Amino acid sequence: MRAGRAAGARLGEHLGRAARLPSDRPEIAAALAEIYREGGRLAEAAAEARRALELEPRSEKYQILLYQIERGLPVTSSVPS
């Protein structure tokens, strides 16, 4: 139980930092999607992955990220660069 609270606190800390970053950069939206995904917040993860795709519509890596999130595929590694 204690580990879960610590992880939640870290998630909140990361999200707080990310909220201060420029919102017009797809890599930031994708990073947020990964953070949400790892925290089990799949609706938020999918929304950020969609935002990354809106900012960079031809990006295969963001398409893959959204695909993985929408299908609930396990996190095995980061999306390829």
Protein Blocks (a to p, Z undefined) as FASTA:
>chain_A
ZZmmmmmmmmmmmmmmmmmpcfkbfklmmmmmmmmmmnopaklmmmmmmmmmmmmmmlmk
lmmmmmmmmnopacfbdcdZZ
